[in-house]
Amino acid sequence: MSYNGSDFYDNDTNFENYMQRRQGQENANDTLEKPVIWQLLGDVSDQLVLDLGCGDAGFGVELLEKGCASYVGIEGSRNMVKAASNNLAGCNGTVVHTRLEDFTYPRDSYDLVLSRLAIHYLQDIEPVFQCIYQSLKPSGRFVFSVEHPVITSTLQPSGTRTNWVVDNYFIEGYREQQWLGGTVHKYHRTVEDYFRAMQKAGFIVEQLRESSPVREHFINEETYERRRRIPLFLFLAGRKSA
Ligand SMILES: C[S@@+](CC[C@H](N)C(=O)[O-])C[C@H]1O[C@@H](n2cnc3c(N)ncnc32)[C@H](O)[C@@H]1O
């Protein structure tokens, strides 16, 4: 059975496998993705934050500890919502159980909308980016990460790789992947597609980053060298006009 982005995590085995990998030593999220996200976010103090595809909202807790004024996570998976509710208990944070495509985005409400590794699950990003734009206050920011298009072009089974295939790069759309013991579907877009979708929604695109590894984030030299071979993540940051 092939699952969409949220349903994949509602299969208990997939959920447990994901959480185990997410918390593993030198996992790519912590060594490659999160450091760039923090660089792009900068100071979050006093900001009203919306996090799309928030997972267990562990990052929401960190944002609140760094002084953001409030945190709302949007999440489509029941398992993740349960984990997020537990993590956010007692904090000025909430989680809403809905798909990103179905959420009613309030207008002019947030200083920062962020999304970490969820947008490659969306079939159509343009309407969602438009909603994000409208939900930001003037000068508000949108920062997101996705699996890098050189990876999503030709999805290969998860596991430690020694070679990669990049093929069908300019054929956008549906892909299936054998991942963590299950089958999940994702959507491939080129770097240019993401960039243009931001501009089309009205954003001034301010930064584009890839997950270039930094030695100090790794314990093992071997893992660091392996991460220098291919980019795993793509990041874009944009701003709503003042
Ligand atoms: C790879 S996880 C990342 C979770 C979290 N952002 C993090 O970085 O730890 C992707 C998350 O996006 C959620 N997701 C995927 N597609 C979604 C959709 N259409 N609507 C809402 N959530 C979605 C999944 O349920 C999952 O929790």
The ligand as an ORCA input file, in Angstrom:
! r2SCAN-3c Opt
* xyz 0 1
  C       9.336     14.362      7.531
  S       8.093     14.806      8.668
  C       8.779     16.310      9.339
  C       8.156     16.704     10.650
  C       8.732     17.989     11.278
  N       8.477     19.147     10.451
  C      10.196     17.818     11.537
  O      11.008     18.376     10.783
  O      10.553     17.107     12.484
  C       6.794     15.415      7.605
  C       5.532     15.765      8.363
  O       4.639     16.430      7.463
  C       3.331     15.931      7.697
  N       2.551     16.091      6.460
  C       2.839     15.589      5.240
  N       1.918     15.971      4.343
  C       1.021     16.726      5.008
  C      -0.171     17.417      4.629
  N      -0.615     17.396      3.375
  N      -0.849     18.101      5.580
  C      -0.404     18.117      6.877
  N       0.729     17.482      7.292
  C       1.426     16.798      6.374
  C       3.541     14.479      8.058
  O       2.428     13.924      8.729
  C       4.808     14.551      8.905
  O       4.516     14.759     10.253
*
